[in-house]
Amino acid sequence: MYRSIETECVQAGYSPANGEPRVLPIIQSTTFAYDTPEEMGELFDLKKEGFFYTRLSNPTSDGLERKITALEGGSGAMAVSSGMSATTIAILTLAGAGDNFISVSTIYGGTYNLFNITLRRLGIDCRFVSNDSSEEDIEKLIDDKTRAIFIETIANPAGVVADFEKFSAIARRYGIVLITDNTIATPVLCRPVELGANVVVHSSTKYLDGHATSVGGLIVDGGNFEYAGNPRYPLFNEPDNSYHGLVFASVGAAAFITRARTVINRDIGAVMAPQNAFLTNLGIETLHLRMPKHSSNALALAKSIAVHPAVEWVKYASLEGDADHTRALKYLRAGQAAGMVSFGIKGGREGAAKFQKALKLFRIVTHIADARSCVLHPASTTHRQLSDDDLAAAGVPVNLIRLSVGIEGEEDILADVTEALDASLR
Ligand code: PLP
């Protein structure tokens, strides 16, 4: 509807009618009243649009869902309680026990654990590949029960930029849904649907909120996958006896998100609270201003620490010479790679501890991607459940320090990190 993503960040999703609140209001109500049972029946039959119970939909979440739909260029979206629930629901919408899917291994540690342990226990087999695996090696893992391919646009914390061309070509060839986690890039830096993704998931907890106030997740239907007649997706092509015998493929462009909402999340109930939807929507209003600043601060920092004697290596896709630099230029807006910079500190775990203790501006938090700069050592925190082999497979070596570069002044950011690196050598 709008020409620029900047305007969509500010305006998309909610437009008040005459005399209504200018700002998307918080509708803190679990339920909605109707005059006749027939009207409510039509809502249940999806014959009429409207709200009846906040576990299914809510006007505040709806405003946020419309905004992210516009930003990602999809056909519909659903706001959920966390990034983890977004990924879980996306997979469960497509797959059940006995099915399998393919995922790159360099993904967020929580997602890796979900795929490697929890979904396996439910009978859904994840087959891991590398972002650099050959097409042939990936194709060998595909069979008639393969229901999805999962990638992460910019992997947290490995910093790998997904090879969209390769994965979307395979997904198209085999008629498989391609899902990407677009949390770190956000739609300001990458629009995966234009690169062949069919479903986009977000931890909105990160840059979309941007201020570390609200845990949340978003699932966007790209509206660009034909479920009708595709034998991989009986769940979409056979009458669903858990939803009035509806054949979801008949819903058309929004088939995926409709099934995700009316079957999977109706049953799981991982819903985003209206207050969090309000805060996330407010955060996105400045996303287009924050992402370039996160990216320029991060690039300046990456360049500066790359030559520091306490640093073994730096991983940041916008750095010239980085293994992902070409992909960053190809897939990320102006080659900007957001605010997450990883580096290997000399001195292993001890060096990592000294460095973190000496930081003043960067605080140690289990978080990334808000306005404030922060730091984490994954091997001793988020990824501590992984073995050394799993750590290596996930692209998270033991000496990896993850910096989330905020939108403070560049001079302060550089000074804080440099002084702490100096201290780590003492
Ligand atoms: N995906 C990515 C890339 C993440 O970084 C995270 C959390 O750090 C998640 C998913 C999980 O999101 P949440 O913490 O909102 O459940």
Boltz pocket constraint, residues with backbone or C-beta under 6 A from the ligand:
constraints:
  - pocket:
      binder: B
      contacts: [[A, 81], [A, 82], [A, 83], [A, 84], [A, 85], [A, 108], [A, 110], [A, 111], [A, 152], [A, 154], [A, 156], [A, 181], [A, 183], [A, 184], [A, 202], [A, 203], [A, 204], [A, 205], [A, 206], [A, 215], [A, 216], [A, 217]]
      max_distance: 6.0
